[in-house]
Amino acid sequence: MSLAIATSPAIKATLGTITLDAFNAPANSLLVLTWAGPWTQFTPTGGDLTWQSRKISTNRYAQIWTAPVPTAKNGLVIVLSGAEFEVMGGAKVWLVTGADNASPVGATGTSTSTANTLNATAYTTTRSGSLCFFAAYENTLNYPSPTLPTTTDVGEAYSLRAVYATNGGGVVGRKATPAAAAGQTVQFNADAAGTASASWEWAAAEILPLVDAGAPAPPTGLRVTQVTGTSFTVAWDAASDPSGIAGYGIYLDGVQVAGP
């Protein structure tokens, strides 16, 4: 089964409790929370979901969490709140369908960098069709509005100056397309404003697609029409589960006369 990204709320950055906008999550979907920020002791809640921390950077400035959604949730609201301190930073929840919810995460990675333009090697893929999600926080540079850190991947960013009048900013994102195969090196990009030396801290996680282990269903409604003395037409109805089928062969008296 292929991974797909559905509509979810935009990144939200604030000081205090972060309450993301409401959205609808279908049954058997997966939520991927990407966080970038300096005040980081939080617990995601909402919808009676079970959240699991998947990768956290050294100083907890970048974090990846997941939560499976076993039954459909309409008007779902995710809240990030701290037990002892206020939360400060930016969070985005991505809504993923087609994930292996029983074991959704493969490889992970985390590191730091002083490069202004971060081209991070996240990890080596473990499954074809997986997708990289990442979070990166830059701790030192000034991002006056509307200047933000950026990414050449699919992502959203915020400036800490707009939240708490201090330096710093974050980018959360994902790769645009799934991995073509296992064993591939995955990189992502984050770019600080200007050219000065930066202070990046990042985390990334590989979200795995569900592997279809069941046998495909056979087609139904096999029929022969337009029969003449020298030819006939064979037709059938589409199978209810054609996954893994490249095509059908047609045999006449044990000899293949058409097909892949």
C-alpha positions in Angstrom: 0.0 0.0 0.0 1.3 3.5 -0.9 1.7 6.3 1.6 -0.4 9.4 1.0 -0.5 12.7 2.8 -4.0 14.1 3.6 -4.9 17.6 4.7 -3.9 18.6 8.2 -3.4 21.9 10.2 -0.6 24.3 9.4 2.3 24.7 11.8 1.5 26.6 14.9 4.1 28.3 17.1 3.6 30.0 20.4 4.7 30.3 24.0 2.5 28.3 26.4 0.1 25.6 25.4 0.0 24.9 21.7 -3.5 23.9 20.4 -3.5 22.9 16.7 -6.5 23.6 14.5 -9.2 20.9 14.3 -9.1 18.4 11.5 -10.6 15.1 10.4 -8.6 11.9 10.6 -9.9 8.7 8.8 -9.7 5.3 10.4 -6.4 3.5 10.2 -4.5 6.7 9.5 -1.3 7.8 11.2 -0.4 11.1 12.8 3.2 12.3 12.6 4.0 15.1 14.9 7.1 17.2 13.9 8.4 19.7 16.6 11.1 22.3 16.5 11.7 24.6 19.5 13.8 25.4 22.5 11.3 24.7 25.3 10.6 21.1 24.8 9.1 19.2 27.8 5.6 18.5 26.4 3.1 15.7 26.0 0.7 15.5 23.0 -2.9 14.9 23.8 -6.3 14.8 22.1 -8.6 12.2 20.7 -7.7 9.5 23.2 -4.7 8.6 21.0 -1.6 6.8 22.0 1.5 8.9 21.2 5.0 7.5 21.0 8.2 9.5 20.8 10.2 8.2 17.8 13.3 10.5 17.7 14.5 13.3 19.9 17.6 15.4 19.3 20.3 15.8 21.9 18.8 19.0 23.5 15.3 18.0 22.6 15.1 20.9 20.2 13.8 18.6 17.4 11.4 15.8 17.9 9.3 13.3 15.9 6.2 11.6 17.4 3.6 9.2 16.0 0.1 8.2 16.9 -2.1 5.6 15.1 -5.8 6.5 14.5 -7.7 3.2 14.7 -11.1 4.7 14.3 -12.2 7.8 12.4 -11.9 11.1 14.3 -13.9 14.2 13.3 -12.9 17.6 14.6 -9.7 16.2 16.1 -7.7 18.7 18.1 -4.1 18.0 19.2 -2.7 19.9 22.2 0.9 20.2 23.4 1.3 21.2 27.0 4.2 21.1 29.4 4.1 19.5 32.8 6.4 22.0 34.5 7.3 24.7 32.0 5.5 26.5 29.2 6.0 25.1 25.7 7.8 27.3 23.3 8.3 26.4 19.6 6.5 25.2 16.6 4.5 22.0 15.9 2.8 20.5 12.9 0.9 17.2 12.7 1.0 15.4 9.4 -1.9 13.1 8.4 -0.6 9.9 6.7 -2.6 7.1 5.2 -1.3 3.7 4.0 1.2 3.5 6.9 2.2 0.3 8.7 0.5 1.4 12.0 1.6 -1.7 13.9 5.3 -0.7 13.3 5.3 2.7 11.5 8.9 3.8 11.9 12.0 2.3 10.3 15.3 4.2 10.4 15.8 7.4 12.3 18.6 10.0 12.6 19.6 13.1 14.5 22.6 15.5 14.5 23.8 19.1 14.7 25.4 21.5 12.2 26.9 25.0 12.2 26.3 25.4 8.4 24.0 28.1 7.4 22.5 25.8 4.8 21.8 22.4 6.3 21.9 19.5 3.9 21.4 16.7 6.4 21.9 13.0 5.7 19.0 11.6 7.7 19.3 7.8 7.4 19.4 4.9 5.0 15.9 3.6 4.1 14.8 0.2 5.2 11.7 -0.3 3.0 10.7 0.7 -0.5 7.9 3.4 -0.5 8.9 4.9 2.9 8.8 8.6 3.5 11.1 10.9 5.5 9.7 13.4 8.0 12.0 15.8 9.7 12.3 18.7 12.2 15.1 21.2 12.4 15.7 24.1 14.9 18.2 26.9 14.4 19.0 28.5 17.8 21.1 31.6 17.2 20.1 33.7 14.2 17.6 36.6 14.1 14.5 36.0 12.0 12.6 39.3 11.9 9.2 39.0 10.3 8.6 38.1 7.6 12.1 36.4 7.3 11.9 32.7 8.1 14.2 29.6 7.7 13.3 27.7 4.6 13.5 24.3 3.0 13.7 23.0 -0.6 11.6 20.0 0.6 7.9 20.1 1.6 7.8 22.0 4.8 6.6 24.9 7.0 8.6 27.3 9.2 8.3 29.8 11.9 10.3 32.6 13.6 10.8 32.5 17.4 11.1 36.3 17.4 7.4 36.4 16.5 6.6 34.2 19.5 8.9 35.5 22.2 11.1 38.3 20.8 14.3 36.2 20.8 16.5 34.6 18.2 15.8 31.3 16.7 13.5 29.6 14.2 12.4 26.2 13.1 11.5 24.1 10.0 9.4 21.0 9.9 8.8 19.0 6.8 8.9 15.9 4.7 10.3 14.6 1.4 8.1 15.2 -1.6 8.1 11.6 -2.8 8.6 8.2 -1.1 11.8 6.2 -1.4 12.2 4.1 -4.5 13.9 1.3 -2.7 15.4 0.1 0.5 19.1 1.0 1.1 18.8 4.5 -0.2 20.5 7.5 1.6 17.9 10.2 2.4 18.9 13.8 2.7 16.8 16.9 3.6 17.4 20.6 3.5 16.9 23.5 5.8 18.3 27.0 5.2 18.9 29.7 7.8 18.4 33.4 6.9 21.5 35.1 5.5 25.0 33.6 5.4 26.2 33.6 9.0 27.2 30.5 10.9 24.2 28.8 12.4 23.3 26.3 15.1 21.1 23.6 13.8 19.7 20.6 15.7 17.6 18.2 13.8 15.8 14.8 13.9 14.3 12.7 11.2 12.2 9.4 11.0 11.3 7.0 8.2 7.6 6.3 8.1 6.9 2.8 6.6 4.1 1.9 4.2 1.9 -1.1 5.0 3.1 -4.2 3.2 0.2 -6.1 1.6 0.9 -9.7 2.5 -2.4 -11.1 1.4 -2.9 -12.9 -2.0 -4.5 -10.8 -4.7 -8.1 -11.5 -5.6 -8.9 -13.2 -9.0 -10.9 -11.3 -11.6 -14.6 -12.2 -12.0 -17.0 -12.2 -14.8 -14.9 -14.0 -17.4 -16.7 -14.0 -20.7 -16.2 -14.6 -24.4 -17.9 -12.4 -27.0 -17.8 -11.6 -30.7 -17.1 -15.1 -31.7 -16.4 -15.7 -35.4 -14.9 -18.6 -37.4 -11.4 -17.1 -36.8 -11.6 -14.9 -33.7 -13.2 -14.1 -30.4 -13.0 -11.5 -27.7 -12.2 -12.3 -24.0 -13.2 -9.9 -21.2 -13.4 -9.9 -17.4 -14.3 -7.6 -14.6 -11.6 -5.9 -12.5 -10.4 -7.8 -9.4 -11.4 -6.4 -6.1 -7.7 -6.5 -4.9 -5.3 -6.4 -7.8 -2.3 -5.4 -5.8 0.9 -7.1 -7.0 -0.7 -8.2 -10.3 1.2 -6.9 -13.4 -1.2 -8.4 -15.9 -3.1 -11.5 -17.1 -2.1 -14.1 -19.6 -4.6 -15.7 -22.0 -4.0 -19.3 -23.0 -5.6 -21.3 -25.8 -5.2 -25.0 -25.6 -2.3 -24.5 -23.2 -0.5 -22.0 -25.4 -0.3 -18.3 -24.3 -1.8 -16.1 -27.0 -2.0 -12.8 -25.2 -0.8 -11.1 -22.0 2.3 -9.7 -20.4 
